[in-house]
Amino acid sequence: MKCPRCKTENQSRSVCSNCGQFLYSAAYRNGKRLTEKEVRARDRRTVLGFFKKIGKGVWLVMAIIVMSFWLFILMYMLLN
Ligand SMILES: [Zn+2]
């Protein structure tokens, strides 16, 4: 992000490499939106949590299907 004081481009730093201006707190105080990196990290967490939840459900259903399939085979073999 660009330093608000000296306009130096800083790569994901909280303090400007040129003049020492606090970049994060300045942006926070001004009520600016989150930096691109922060937004991406937050989105990744949300998406990961979503897929983890879905994955758990799918895994459970798959396990039940496989278990009942094997039970069916077992019963079929025992009864014949
Ligand atoms: Zn600066």
PDB file of the backbone (N, CA, C, O) and the ligand in Angstrom, with CONECT records:
HET     ZN  A 101       1
ATOM      1  N   MET A   1       0.837  -1.204   0.000  1.00  0.00           N
ATOM      2  CA  MET A   1       0.000   0.000   0.000  1.00  0.00           C
ATOM      3  C   MET A   1       0.869   1.249   0.000  1.00  0.00           C
ATOM      4  O   MET A   1       2.036   1.200   0.387  1.00  0.00           O
ATOM      5  N   LYS A   2       0.301   2.357  -0.431  1.00  0.00           N
ATOM      6  CA  LYS A   2       1.049   3.612  -0.539  1.00  0.00           C
ATOM      7  C   LYS A   2       1.041   4.353   0.792  1.00  0.00           C
ATOM      8  O   LYS A   2       0.021   4.424   1.477  1.00  0.00           O
ATOM      9  N   CYS A   3       2.167   4.889   1.133  1.00  0.00           N
ATOM     10  CA  CYS A   3       2.261   5.682   2.357  1.00  0.00           C
ATOM     11  C   CYS A   3       1.477   6.984   2.167  1.00  0.00           C
ATOM     12  O   CYS A   3       1.654   7.664   1.157  1.00  0.00           O
ATOM     13  N   PRO A   4       0.615   7.339   3.122  1.00  0.00           N
ATOM     14  CA  PRO A   4      -0.172   8.576   2.985  1.00  0.00           C
ATOM     15  C   PRO A   4       0.664   9.840   3.155  1.00  0.00           C
ATOM     16  O   PRO A   4       0.246  10.925   2.751  1.00  0.00           O
ATOM     17  N   ARG A   5       1.845   9.696   3.753  1.00  0.00           N
ATOM     18  CA  ARG A   5       2.663  10.884   4.002  1.00  0.00           C
ATOM     19  C   ARG A   5       3.640  11.156   2.849  1.00  0.00           C
ATOM     20  O   ARG A   5       3.714  12.275   2.342  1.00  0.00           O
ATOM     21  N   CYS A   6       4.402  10.101   2.434  1.00  0.00           N
ATOM     22  CA  CYS A   6       5.448  10.334   1.437  1.00  0.00           C
ATOM     23  C   CYS A   6       5.191   9.615   0.109  1.00  0.00           C
ATOM     24  O   CYS A   6       5.996   9.703  -0.818  1.00  0.00           O
ATOM     25  N   LYS A   7       4.076   8.910   0.027  1.00  0.00           N
ATOM     26  CA  LYS A   7       3.648   8.233  -1.211  1.00  0.00           C
ATOM     27  C   LYS A   7       4.601   7.125  -1.668  1.00  0.00           C
ATOM     28  O   LYS A   7       4.651   6.791  -2.852  1.00  0.00           O
ATOM     29  N   THR A   8       5.359   6.557  -0.716  1.00  0.00           N
ATOM     30  CA  THR A   8       6.227   5.426  -1.052  1.00  0.00           C
ATOM     31  C   THR A   8       5.387   4.157  -1.069  1.00  0.00           C
ATOM     32  O   THR A   8       4.550   3.943  -0.192  1.00  0.00           O
ATOM     33  N   GLU A   9       5.618   3.312  -2.082  1.00  0.00           N
ATOM     34  CA  GLU A   9       4.895   2.040  -2.174  1.00  0.00           C
ATOM     35  C   GLU A   9       5.526   1.032  -1.220  1.00  0.00           C
ATOM     36  O   GLU A   9       6.718   0.743  -1.328  1.00  0.00           O
ATOM     37  N   ASN A  10       4.738   0.492  -0.285  1.00  0.00           N
ATOM     38  CA  ASN A  10       5.217  -0.484   0.688  1.00  0.00           C
ATOM     39  C   ASN A  10       4.492  -1.810   0.488  1.00  0.00           C
ATOM     40  O   ASN A  10       3.271  -1.852   0.341  1.00  0.00           O
ATOM     41  N   GLN A  11       5.272  -2.898   0.486  1.00  0.00           N
ATOM     42  CA  GLN A  11       4.687  -4.229   0.291  1.00  0.00           C
ATOM     43  C   GLN A  11       4.299  -4.824   1.640  1.00  0.00           C
ATOM     44  O   GLN A  11       5.162  -5.250   2.409  1.00  0.00           O
ATOM     45  N   SER A  12       3.018  -4.852   1.920  1.00  0.00           N
ATOM     46  CA  SER A  12       2.448  -5.471   3.129  1.00  0.00           C
ATOM     47  C   SER A  12       3.261  -5.165   4.375  1.00  0.00           C
ATOM     48  O   SER A  12       3.664  -6.074   5.100  1.00  0.00           O
ATOM     49  N   ARG A  13       3.502  -3.888   4.622  1.00  0.00           N
ATOM     50  CA  ARG A  13       4.196  -3.456   5.836  1.00  0.00           C
ATOM     51  C   ARG A  13       3.225  -2.641   6.675  1.00  0.00           C
ATOM     52  O   ARG A  13       2.295  -2.027   6.151  1.00  0.00           O
ATOM     53  N   SER A  14       3.453  -2.643   7.989  1.00  0.00           N
ATOM     54  CA  SER A  14       2.613  -1.834   8.860  1.00  0.00           C
ATOM     55  C   SER A  14       3.229  -0.463   9.092  1.00  0.00           C
ATOM     56  O   SER A  14       2.557   0.462   9.547  1.00  0.00           O
ATOM     57  N   VAL A  15       4.536  -0.341   8.769  1.00  0.00           N
ATOM     58  CA  VAL A  15       5.236   0.928   8.927  1.00  0.00           C
ATOM     59  C   VAL A  15       5.909   1.257   7.598  1.00  0.00           C
ATOM     60  O   VAL A  15       6.472   0.370   6.956  1.00  0.00           O
ATOM     61  N   CYS A  16       5.857   2.494   7.187  1.00  0.00           N
ATOM     62  CA  CYS A  16       6.457   2.910   5.923  1.00  0.00           C
ATOM     63  C   CYS A  16       7.966   2.707   5.972  1.00  0.00           C
ATOM     64  O   CYS A  16       8.608   3.033   6.970  1.00  0.00           O
ATOM     65  N   SER A  17       8.536   2.163   4.885  1.00  0.00           N
ATOM     66  CA  SER A  17       9.980   1.889   4.849  1.00  0.00           C
ATOM     67  C   SER A  17      10.776   3.170   4.656  1.00  0.00           C
ATOM     68  O   SER A  17      11.982   3.188   4.901  1.00  0.00           O
ATOM     69  N   ASN A  18      10.133   4.224   4.228  1.00  0.00           N
ATOM     70  CA  ASN A  18      10.832   5.473   3.951  1.00  0.00           C
ATOM     71  C   ASN A  18      10.765   6.460   5.122  1.00  0.00           C
ATOM     72  O   ASN A  18      11.794   6.986   5.546  1.00  0.00           O
ATOM     73  N   CYS A  19       9.575   6.710   5.641  1.00  0.00           N
ATOM     74  CA  CYS A  19       9.418   7.758   6.651  1.00  0.00           C
ATOM     75  C   CYS A  19       8.921   7.242   7.997  1.00  0.00           C
ATOM     76  O   CYS A  19       8.857   8.021   8.948  1.00  0.00           O
ATOM     77  N   GLY A  20       8.566   5.965   8.119  1.00  0.00           N
ATOM     78  CA  GLY A  20       8.168   5.424   9.408  1.00  0.00           C
ATOM     79  C   GLY A  20       6.714   5.670   9.771  1.00  0.00           C
ATOM     80  O   GLY A  20       6.311   5.424  10.907  1.00  0.00           O
ATOM     81  N   GLN A  21       5.925   6.150   8.827  1.00  0.00           N
ATOM     82  CA  GLN A  21       4.501   6.378   9.058  1.00  0.00           C
ATOM     83  C   GLN A  21       3.801   5.030   9.299  1.00  0.00           C
ATOM     84  O   GLN A  21       4.047   4.063   8.578  1.00  0.00           O
ATOM     85  N   PHE A  22       2.925   4.973  10.320  1.00  0.00           N
ATOM     86  CA  PHE A  22       2.168   3.749  10.567  1.00  0.00           C
ATOM     87  C   PHE A  22       1.062   3.638   9.511  1.00  0.00           C
ATOM     88  O   PHE A  22       0.128   4.439   9.473  1.00  0.00           O
ATOM     89  N   LEU A  23       1.203   2.608   8.648  1.00  0.00           N
ATOM     90  CA  LEU A  23       0.286   2.486   7.516  1.00  0.00           C
ATOM     91  C   LEU A  23      -1.032   1.835   7.940  1.00  0.00           C
ATOM     92  O   LEU A  23      -2.111   2.302   7.573  1.00  0.00           O
ATOM     93  N   TYR A  24      -0.934   0.767   8.705  1.00  0.00           N
ATOM     94  CA  TYR A  24      -2.148   0.032   9.055  1.00  0.00           C
ATOM     95  C   TYR A  24      -3.067   0.864   9.940  1.00  0.00           C
ATOM     96  O   TYR A  24      -4.262   0.993   9.674  1.00  0.00           O
ATOM     97  N   SER A  25      -2.481   1.430  11.005  1.00  0.00           N
ATOM     98  CA  SER A  25      -3.311   2.174  11.948  1.00  0.00           C
ATOM     99  C   SER A  25      -3.886   3.422  11.290  1.00  0.00           C
ATOM    100  O   SER A  25      -4.999   3.843  11.604  1.00  0.00           O
ATOM    101  N   ALA A  26      -3.116   4.014  10.369  1.00  0.00           N
ATOM    102  CA  ALA A  26      -3.602   5.198   9.666  1.00  0.00           C
ATOM    103  C   ALA A  26      -4.814   4.846   8.818  1.00  0.00           C
ATOM    104  O   ALA A  26      -5.808   5.572   8.806  1.00  0.00           O
ATOM    105  N   ALA A  27      -4.723   3.720   8.105  1.00  0.00           N
ATOM    106  CA  ALA A  27      -5.828   3.282   7.265  1.00  0.00           C
ATOM    107  C   ALA A  27      -7.032   2.928   8.122  1.00  0.00           C
ATOM    108  O   ALA A  27      -8.175   3.205   7.755  1.00  0.00           O
ATOM    109  N   TYR A  28      -6.765   2.315   9.263  1.00  0.00           N
ATOM    110  CA  TYR A  28      -7.844   1.897  10.161  1.00  0.00           C
ATOM    111  C   TYR A  28      -8.554   3.127  10.726  1.00  0.00           C
ATOM    112  O   TYR A  28      -9.782   3.163  10.803  1.00  0.00           O
ATOM    113  N   ARG A  29      -7.773   4.129  11.117  1.00  0.00           N
ATOM    114  CA  ARG A  29      -8.337   5.328  11.722  1.00  0.00           C
ATOM    115  C   ARG A  29      -9.195   6.085  10.704  1.00  0.00           C
ATOM    116  O   ARG A  29     -10.222   6.670  11.047  1.00  0.00           O
ATOM    117  N   ASN A  30      -8.755   6.058   9.469  1.00  0.00           N
ATOM    118  CA  ASN A  30      -9.497   6.785   8.432  1.00  0.00           C
ATOM    119  C   ASN A  30     -10.738   6.032   7.965  1.00  0.00           C
ATOM    120  O   ASN A  30     -11.505   6.534   7.143  1.00  0.00           O
ATOM    121  N   GLY A  31     -10.933   4.810   8.500  1.00  0.00           N
ATOM    122  CA  GLY A  31     -12.115   4.040   8.126  1.00  0.00           C
ATOM    123  C   GLY A  31     -12.054   3.513   6.718  1.00  0.00           C
ATOM    124  O   GLY A  31     -13.086   3.247   6.103  1.00  0.00           O
ATOM    125  N   LYS A  32     -10.839   3.358   6.193  1.00  0.00           N
ATOM    126  CA  LYS A  32     -10.698   2.814   4.845  1.00  0.00           C
ATOM    127  C   LYS A  32     -10.984   1.321   4.854  1.00  0.00           C
ATOM    128  O   LYS A  32     -10.959   0.670   5.899  1.00  0.00           O
ATOM    129  N   ARG A  33     -11.255   0.797   3.669  1.00  0.00           N
ATOM    130  CA  ARG A  33     -11.515  -0.644   3.568  1.00  0.00           C
ATOM    131  C   ARG A  33     -10.241  -1.419   3.861  1.00  0.00           C
ATOM    132  O   ARG A  33      -9.144  -0.862   3.838  1.00  0.00           O
ATOM    133  N   LEU A  34     -10.398  -2.729   4.140  1.00  0.00           N
ATOM    134  CA  LEU A  34      -9.248  -3.589   4.422  1.00  0.00           C
ATOM    135  C   LEU A  34      -8.340  -3.640   3.208  1.00  0.00           C
ATOM    136  O   LEU A  34      -8.785  -3.445   2.077  1.00  0.00           O
ATOM    137  N   THR A  35      -7.059  -3.904   3.452  1.00  0.00           N
ATOM    138  CA  THR A  35      -6.139  -4.049   2.333  1.00  0.00           C
ATOM    139  C   THR A  35      -6.499  -5.309   1.555  1.00  0.00           C
ATOM    140  O   THR A  35      -7.189  -6.192   2.063  1.00  0.00           O
ATOM    141  N   GLU A  36      -6.024  -5.377   0.326  1.00  0.00           N
ATOM    142  CA  GLU A  36      -6.355  -6.499  -0.563  1.00  0.00           C
ATOM    143  C   GLU A  36      -5.956  -7.829   0.071  1.00  0.00           C
ATOM    144  O   GLU A  36      -6.672  -8.825  -0.036  1.00  0.00           O
ATOM    145  N   LYS A  37      -4.800  -7.826   0.734  1.00  0.00           N
ATOM    146  CA  LYS A  37      -4.286  -9.044   1.353  1.00  0.00           C
ATOM    147  C   LYS A  37      -5.205  -9.505   2.483  1.00  0.00           C
ATOM    148  O   LYS A  37      -5.500 -10.694   2.608  1.00  0.00           O
ATOM    149  N   GLU A  38      -5.648  -8.569   3.292  1.00  0.00           N
ATOM    150  CA  GLU A  38      -6.512  -8.894   4.424  1.00  0.00           C
ATOM    151  C   GLU A  38      -7.853  -9.432   3.948  1.00  0.00           C
ATOM    152  O   GLU A  38      -8.383 -10.393   4.505  1.00  0.00           O
ATOM    153  N   VAL A  39      -8.400  -8.795   2.902  1.00  0.00           N
ATOM    154  CA  VAL A  39      -9.685  -9.233   2.353  1.00  0.00           C
ATOM    155  C   VAL A  39      -9.559 -10.648   1.816  1.00  0.00           C
ATOM    156  O   VAL A  39     -10.433 -11.488   2.031  1.00  0.00           O
ATOM    157  N   ARG A  40      -8.443 -10.908   1.105  1.00  0.00           N
ATOM    158  CA  ARG A  40      -8.237 -12.244   0.528  1.00  0.00           C
ATOM    159  C   ARG A  40      -8.110 -13.294   1.636  1.00  0.00           C
ATOM    160  O   ARG A  40      -8.665 -14.387   1.525  1.00  0.00           O
ATOM    161  N   ALA A  41      -7.375 -12.959   2.707  1.00  0.00           N
ATOM    162  CA  ALA A  41      -7.200 -13.893   3.824  1.00  0.00           C
ATOM    163  C   ALA A  41      -8.552 -14.201   4.461  1.00  0.00           C
ATOM    164  O   ALA A  41      -8.844 -15.348   4.797  1.00  0.00           O
ATOM    165  N   ARG A  42      -9.371 -13.167   4.622  1.00  0.00           N
ATOM    166  CA  ARG A  42     -10.682 -13.353   5.242  1.00  0.00           C
ATOM    167  C   ARG A  42     -11.578 -14.215   4.350  1.00  0.00           C
ATOM    168  O   ARG A  42     -12.275 -15.109   4.830  1.00  0.00           O
ATOM    169  N   ASP A  43     -11.549 -13.932   3.043  1.00  0.00           N
ATOM    170  CA  ASP A  43     -12.351 -14.698   2.093  1.00  0.00           C
ATOM    171  C   ASP A  43     -11.929 -16.156   2.097  1.00  0.00           C
ATOM    172  O   ASP A  43     -12.766 -17.057   2.064  1.00  0.00           O
ATOM    173  N   ARG A  44     -10.607 -16.381   2.139  1.00  0.00           N
ATOM    174  CA  ARG A  44     -10.085 -17.741   2.116  1.00  0.00           C
ATOM    175  C   ARG A  44     -10.580 -18.498   3.350  1.00  0.00           C
ATOM    176  O   ARG A  44     -10.957 -19.665   3.251  1.00  0.00           O
ATOM    177  N   ARG A  45     -10.581 -17.840   4.510  1.00  0.00           N
ATOM    178  CA  ARG A  45     -11.059 -18.472   5.740  1.00  0.00           C
ATOM    179  C   ARG A  45     -12.530 -18.842   5.590  1.00  0.00           C
ATOM    180  O   ARG A  45     -12.934 -19.947   5.954  1.00  0.00           O
ATOM    181  N   THR A  46     -13.328 -17.928   5.058  1.00  0.00           N
ATOM    182  CA  THR A  46     -14.758 -18.170   4.900  1.00  0.00           C
ATOM    183  C   THR A  46     -15.003 -19.331   3.957  1.00  0.00           C
ATOM    184  O   THR A  46     -15.794 -20.224   4.258  1.00  0.00           O
ATOM    185  N   VAL A  47     -14.324 -19.325   2.811  1.00  0.00           N
ATOM    186  CA  VAL A  47     -14.501 -20.378   1.810  1.00  0.00           C
ATOM    187  C   VAL A  47     -14.056 -21.720   2.366  1.00  0.00           C
ATOM    188  O   VAL A  47     -14.719 -22.737   2.162  1.00  0.00           O
ATOM    189  N   LEU A  48     -12.926 -21.717   3.074  1.00  0.00           N
ATOM    190  CA  LEU A  48     -12.397 -22.955   3.660  1.00  0.00           C
ATOM    191  C   LEU A  48     -13.379 -23.540   4.661  1.00  0.00           C
ATOM    192  O   LEU A  48     -13.636 -24.744   4.659  1.00  0.00           O
ATOM    193  N   GLY A  49     -13.923 -22.689   5.511  1.00  0.00           N
ATOM    194  CA  GLY A  49     -14.893 -23.134   6.501  1.00  0.00           C
ATOM    195  C   GLY A  49     -16.125 -23.715   5.835  1.00  0.00           C
ATOM    196  O   GLY A  49     -16.665 -24.728   6.280  1.00  0.00           O
ATOM    197  N   PHE A  50     -16.567 -23.071   4.768  1.00  0.00           N
ATOM    198  CA  PHE A  50     -17.739 -23.521   4.016  1.00  0.00           C
ATOM    199  C   PHE A  50     -17.496 -24.904   3.436  1.00  0.00           C
ATOM    200  O   PHE A  50     -18.329 -25.799   3.575  1.00  0.00           O
ATOM    201  N   PHE A  51     -16.344 -25.078   2.781  1.00  0.00           N
ATOM    202  CA  PHE A  51     -16.051 -26.366   2.138  1.00  0.00           C
ATOM    203  C   PHE A  51     -15.805 -27.458   3.176  1.00  0.00           C
ATOM    204  O   PHE A  51     -16.127 -28.624   2.950  1.00  0.00           O
ATOM    205  N   LYS A  52     -15.230 -27.067   4.320  1.00  0.00           N
ATOM    206  CA  LYS A  52     -15.006 -28.040   5.387  1.00  0.00           C
ATOM    207  C   LYS A  52     -16.339 -28.580   5.879  1.00  0.00           C
ATOM    208  O   LYS A  52     -16.492 -29.781   6.105  1.00  0.00           O
ATOM    209  N   LYS A  53     -17.309 -27.671   6.044  1.00  0.00           N
ATOM    210  CA  LYS A  53     -18.641 -28.063   6.507  1.00  0.00           C
ATOM    211  C   LYS A  53     -19.288 -29.001   5.488  1.00  0.00           C
ATOM    212  O   LYS A  53     -19.795 -30.066   5.840  1.00  0.00           O
ATOM    213  N   ILE A  54     -19.262 -28.583   4.211  1.00  0.00           N
ATOM    214  CA  ILE A  54     -19.853 -29.378   3.121  1.00  0.00           C
ATOM    215  C   ILE A  54     -19.149 -30.726   3.031  1.00  0.00           C
ATOM    216  O   ILE A  54     -19.791 -31.771   2.918  1.00  0.00           O
ATOM    217  N   GLY A  55     -17.811 -30.686   3.084  1.00  0.00           N
ATOM    218  CA  GLY A  55     -17.019 -31.907   2.955  1.00  0.00           C
ATOM    219  C   GLY A  55     -17.341 -32.911   4.038  1.00  0.00           C
ATOM    220  O   GLY A  55     -17.408 -34.112   3.778  1.00  0.00           O
ATOM    221  N   LYS A  56     -17.545 -32.421   5.269  1.00  0.00           N
ATOM    222  CA  LYS A  56     -17.873 -33.298   6.383  1.00  0.00           C
ATOM    223  C   LYS A  56     -19.201 -34.009   6.107  1.00  0.00           C
ATOM    224  O   LYS A  56     -19.316 -35.216   6.323  1.00  0.00           O
ATOM    225  N   GLY A  57     -20.178 -33.279   5.641  1.00  0.00           N
ATOM    226  CA  GLY A  57     -21.496 -33.846   5.342  1.00  0.00           C
ATOM    227  C   GLY A  57     -21.411 -34.873   4.239  1.00  0.00           C
ATOM    228  O   GLY A  57     -21.997 -35.950   4.343  1.00  0.00           O
ATOM    229  N   VAL A  58     -20.676 -34.547   3.169  1.00  0.00           N
ATOM    230  CA  VAL A  58     -20.522 -35.457   2.026  1.00  0.00           C
ATOM    231  C   VAL A  58     -19.823 -36.730   2.478  1.00  0.00           C
ATOM    232  O   VAL A  58     -20.222 -37.832   2.099  1.00  0.00           O
ATOM    233  N   TRP A  59     -18.782 -36.578   3.285  1.00  0.00           N
ATOM    234  CA  TRP A  59     -18.009 -37.709   3.783  1.00  0.00           C
ATOM    235  C   TRP A  59     -18.898 -38.646   4.604  1.00  0.00           C
ATOM    236  O   TRP A  59     -18.805 -39.867   4.480  1.00  0.00           O
ATOM    237  N   LEU A  60     -19.757 -38.068   5.438  1.00  0.00           N
ATOM    238  CA  LEU A  60     -20.665 -38.849   6.273  1.00  0.00           C
ATOM    239  C   LEU A  60     -21.633 -39.639   5.401  1.00  0.00           C
ATOM    240  O   LEU A  60     -21.844 -40.830   5.633  1.00  0.00           O
ATOM    241  N   VAL A  61     -22.222 -38.990   4.401  1.00  0.00           N
ATOM    242  CA  VAL A  61     -23.177 -39.633   3.495  1.00  0.00           C
ATOM    243  C   VAL A  61     -22.490 -40.762   2.734  1.00  0.00           C
ATOM    244  O   VAL A  61     -23.045 -41.851   2.586  1.00  0.00           O
ATOM    245  N   MET A  62     -21.277 -40.491   2.252  1.00  0.00           N
ATOM    246  CA  MET A  62     -20.507 -41.506   1.517  1.00  0.00           C
ATOM    247  C   MET A  62     -20.244 -42.720   2.398  1.00  0.00           C
ATOM    248  O   MET A  62     -20.381 -43.860   1.954  1.00  0.00           O
ATOM    249  N   ALA A  63     -19.867 -42.469   3.646  1.00  0.00           N
ATOM    250  CA  ALA A  63     -19.575 -43.558   4.582  1.00  0.00           C
ATOM    251  C   ALA A  63     -20.823 -44.396   4.825  1.00  0.00           C
ATOM    252  O   ALA A  63     -20.749 -45.624   4.859  1.00  0.00           O
ATOM    253  N   ILE A  64     -21.957 -43.748   4.992  1.00  0.00           N
ATOM    254  CA  ILE A  64     -23.219 -44.450   5.234  1.00  0.00           C
ATOM    255  C   ILE A  64     -23.583 -45.302   4.024  1.00  0.00           C
ATOM    256  O   ILE A  64     -23.996 -46.453   4.166  1.00  0.00           O
ATOM    257  N   ILE A  65     -23.426 -44.725   2.825  1.00  0.00           N
ATOM    258  CA  ILE A  65     -23.756 -45.453   1.588  1.00  0.00           C
ATOM    259  C   ILE A  65     -22.869 -46.686   1.451  1.00  0.00           C
ATOM    260  O   ILE A  65     -23.353 -47.778   1.153  1.00  0.00           O
ATOM    261  N   VAL A  66     -21.576 -46.505   1.670  1.00  0.00           N
ATOM    262  CA  VAL A  66     -20.626 -47.623   1.537  1.00  0.00           C
ATOM    263  C   VAL A  66     -20.929 -48.696   2.575  1.00  0.00           C
ATOM    264  O   VAL A  66     -20.932 -49.886   2.262  1.00  0.00           O
ATOM    265  N   MET A  67     -21.184 -48.269   3.818  1.00  0.00           N
ATOM    266  CA  MET A  67     -21.475 -49.215   4.896  1.00  0.00           C
ATOM    267  C   MET A  67     -22.731 -50.028   4.583  1.00  0.00           C
ATOM    268  O   MET A  67     -22.742 -51.248   4.751  1.00  0.00           O
ATOM    269  N   SER A  68     -23.786 -49.354   4.131  1.00  0.00           N
ATOM    270  CA  SER A  68     -25.033 -50.061   3.843  1.00  0.00           C
ATOM    271  C   SER A  68     -24.856 -50.980   2.631  1.00  0.00           C
ATOM    272  O   SER A  68     -25.470 -52.043   2.548  1.00  0.00           O
ATOM    273  N   PHE A  69     -24.016 -50.557   1.709  1.00  0.00           N
ATOM    274  CA  PHE A  69     -23.731 -51.390   0.532  1.00  0.00           C
ATOM    275  C   PHE A  69     -23.062 -52.690   0.963  1.00  0.00           C
ATOM    276  O   PHE A  69     -23.447 -53.775   0.527  1.00  0.00           O
ATOM    277  N   TRP A  70     -22.049 -52.565   1.832  1.00  0.00           N
ATOM    278  CA  TRP A  70     -21.332 -53.752   2.299  1.00  0.00           C
ATOM    279  C   TRP A  70     -22.236 -54.627   3.158  1.00  0.00           C
ATOM    280  O   TRP A  70     -22.160 -55.854   3.092  1.00  0.00           O
ATOM    281  N   LEU A  71     -23.088 -54.006   3.960  1.00  0.00           N
ATOM    282  CA  LEU A  71     -24.042 -54.764   4.778  1.00  0.00           C
ATOM    283  C   LEU A  71     -24.995 -55.540   3.874  1.00  0.00           C
ATOM    284  O   LEU A  71     -25.307 -56.704   4.127  1.00  0.00           O
ATOM    285  N   PHE A  72     -25.443 -54.880   2.830  1.00  0.00           N
ATOM    286  CA  PHE A  72     -26.350 -55.512   1.868  1.00  0.00           C
ATOM    287  C   PHE A  72     -25.676 -56.732   1.224  1.00  0.00           C
ATOM    288  O   PHE A  72     -26.286 -57.796   1.106  1.00  0.00           O
ATOM    289  N   ILE A  73     -24.427 -56.569   0.813  1.00  0.00           N
ATOM    290  CA  ILE A  73     -23.666 -57.664   0.191  1.00  0.00           C
ATOM    291  C   ILE A  73     -23.523 -58.825   1.178  1.00  0.00           C
ATOM    292  O   ILE A  73     -23.702 -59.992   0.828  1.00  0.00           O
ATOM    293  N   LEU A  74     -23.195 -58.466   2.419  1.00  0.00           N
ATOM    294  CA  LEU A  74     -23.002 -59.476   3.463  1.00  0.00           C
ATOM    295  C   LEU A  74     -24.294 -60.263   3.695  1.00  0.00           C
ATOM    296  O   LEU A  74     -24.286 -61.493   3.736  1.00  0.00           O
ATOM    297  N   MET A  75     -25.388 -59.542   3.845  1.00  0.00           N
ATOM    298  CA  MET A  75     -26.687 -60.181   4.065  1.00  0.00           C
ATOM    299  C   MET A  75     -27.060 -61.056   2.874  1.00  0.00           C
ATOM    300  O   MET A  75     -27.554 -62.172   3.032  1.00  0.00           O
ATOM    301  N   TYR A  76     -26.818 -60.535   1.702  1.00  0.00           N
ATOM    302  CA  TYR A  76     -27.139 -61.258   0.455  1.00  0.00           C
ATOM    303  C   TYR A  76     -26.379 -62.581   0.408  1.00  0.00           C
ATOM    304  O   TYR A  76     -26.930 -63.615   0.031  1.00  0.00           O
ATOM    305  N   MET A  77     -25.094 -62.531   0.800  1.00  0.00           N
ATOM    306  CA  MET A  77     -24.257 -63.734   0.760  1.00  0.00           C
ATOM    307  C   MET A  77     -24.671 -64.711   1.857  1.00  0.00           C
ATOM    308  O   MET A  77     -24.624 -65.924   1.655  1.00  0.00           O
ATOM    309  N   LEU A  78     -25.075 -64.195   3.008  1.00  0.00           N
ATOM    310  CA  LEU A  78     -25.461 -65.065   4.124  1.00  0.00           C
ATOM    311  C   LEU A  78     -26.786 -65.754   3.851  1.00  0.00           C
ATOM    312  O   LEU A  78     -26.987 -66.893   4.272  1.00  0.00           O
ATOM    313  N   LEU A  79     -27.690 -65.082   3.153  1.00  0.00           N
ATOM    314  CA  LEU A  79     -29.027 -65.625   2.925  1.00  0.00           C
ATOM    315  C   LEU A  79     -29.102 -66.539   1.711  1.00  0.00           C
ATOM    316  O   LEU A  79     -30.129 -67.172   1.467  1.00  0.00           O
ATOM    317  N   ASN A  80     -28.025 -66.608   0.957  1.00  0.00           N
ATOM    318  CA  ASN A  80     -28.080 -67.486  -0.209  1.00  0.00           C
ATOM    319  C   ASN A  80     -27.137 -68.679  -0.077  1.00  0.00           C
ATOM    320  O   ASN A  80     -27.068 -69.514  -0.978  1.00  0.00           O
TER     321      ASN A  80
HETATM  322 ZN    ZN A 101       6.223   7.226   4.128  1.00  0.00          ZN2+
END
